């Protein structure tokens, strides 16, 4: 599963670092057996195989049949943390954004995702989706946390952060680094110390970790970017009602695994082994007594998962502005439709007005009320709204996870990205698509 060339190259670069490591590296240096570190003048690069040294998955009662597999978070696919974070003019809350991908990295090299899952409403901790250490596997069989990894404090001590948010600010525990009481936290669960240094604090209840970003981050497809991608080898699983994970074992070489579970009083298991070349052989023993086997080949990746590719929003090659059919530079989409969406006619588009347009469009297209817009519905009568044509013309780009349908969160993510650029006075437009592409 690990890209050996990337691992070796990052290991070599890490060993070649002779200067003093940046302060940001301190918590990660406590886990030399799990983490490779490299840095330049702008970023700390954190490499890992995505598997912690503690038991995984045990205690989960809402399981989608995903299992932990190593990931190759090395070299160009390593986690990058800004060494000189910049406060954002307007920070962004994790309550309404960043439902895809990681928002922080723990000191042991394991990513931390938003505690609210990608449906935009479910608290993964309260829903029983997390194990005893606050983690689970995503749709790419990638292990990650959704709440603060408190167990790391045993090695880190009180003075080091549990990890770093992807905007470059540290995340401390329930007390200040000097042991004093925490006071005056902002909406992102952070504050500025007496020394003038901003940092977040984790908590035992929501938001559990950083509640958003005080610092500047780039956004694409509903997640912070750039960030590493996981390497799925099979299709995502489905929920298994009534299942509870009771055991998990892994061999010393991280090649053989066994996950045990119970369902309605009967036992089941998933045994799997990483074969030479990176393929994975699975043996499923179901609670009804039946057994099945399959082999998933490395490289046959599906689209989607917890880290979908962001929708394209870049200029044409060479920086040439995109053009309308009349030969004039294309205006940003919001500028073209401002009068239609400006409900109070004050000459500006508010966040609330943008979301009202999204909700009206989504409800109108979702004819069967199943919570998603299929390609057939997108080609149907739809609804009279400014975004109706946008959904039809850019269906493939809005469908960020490549599932063949558009969720409300996917439409919101694209709309908010456009609105954020509009509010900063920047343009946003997809490349023109003359016909709707079938997923």
Steps between C-alpha positions, in 0.01 A plus 500: 500500500787739577670662203848379587678754281316790666565361847872453435534842337334674796704297746816613322390865500409478867840357591672772296349780710791630709362834616289570805149369450220757512295527820203347319695173476526449879188286562562288190858431610356310797390227255816422297388141440184619323579837344748630242562875500632734236474877472583805298458871570119482472375157607559206728433176310368211709525150353337184640335173397168610650489221761541579873666264747184460710208256444258623237126471433401327829177637645348634178124439490424678172726328246511539123717191452823695441827365641840662567759478223839673479511822302801653330510849652856566388697746290256689272211331680615602849307735728612862470468738794571872457794612713388862494120495532313811396179610676208504257301817445190289567556157653279209399302275732518121484130493590407602148811417298779243454286186513749325272864427560713574805507823697799410720783248545569325830853479638521132402439584132133397491262748335210650698174561316208726587297334780194567285495246218457588134121512519548833679297408809607173669734518800713188443579462871138513613393274213721213619722510192830535687719251683649525848767740372267731307568364154357286222554420133376711213363379169854448372583268794706787641517527878460845655378671817189716530561619857804595703756215540528535877715189539792680334535726805669214686804537277469869417456632852299814582725751327477366144194513272307188403543599137471785253207637306559530126514878527823463700374568854555245781222315685558466876299301756272609782762724663750759386856378430603636842218314673280803560124509439368567151290813461356717226474259208359631173251328268783286356591380854823697499651819640817703512740443788663773706806453277289588196486146358168366378411134567197272526381283790347156471190410704306194617182618326438679169709640330746240647789658303535830315151626420610650171792704371631820651772497234498519124441176309428420138173319433390268220218249479393564859841428652832666577739464212755391416495191720603138448276252323421151624542195277182288494517148358131417505152648491374660821291277727145539625378540860456170686204556738539357847871427464752578773874461451644288781861435403780598266846353455786589267826317430833659586580558131157658438419242233230290669188625679191365670191697600238326714144616551165383631157552348181404681695268731690321222866542410655607172848595386704655221846353443718672245859488384711738292660296223828570317431781255246669726182305424283407799332161549183504714321211672156589635342271759143619549286451811268269303789254456577571134850584378615693194834614365621772267823663391518872439778608271709804577460770241135436421393807684146627512412866504380651822558412861577743778732702283337566164680706237401867523291646219714687246505875552824593334563724203574356160863395434734796486268713712279596207154610620215269400287651222131515419379399155487868401874530553472703821662395828258289703362668811490313831178297531372699800552829319291372210214395730526754781171679428308173497635380835517835682171453683510823702628694196781669691747444219691228688467125537504388862599152618136442599378596153753264342386213724134576430573463128680170562216357708235607248694347212577175680141447617369569152731250331474225764172373358490172695610660828787255558748772596697504175471623143551226243613576144145418384353752745758759391377457143136515607274801543680609817401835645495863397810637670827666414694181580282268291710539188819488707414155636423365152808647337747411775355177636829309478703771673249548783486121552831519686507140622418354158199308635276584204278725708522838675443530873385818671843533660674477163280776359553710813878452480517632144258785573691608809830494315352730237349723767826522697687610188221746417513646853877551459451660160643205310357317201391139484383295203514142380635426152213509252340160433289501183318178596424321821744216562354174616686369810 
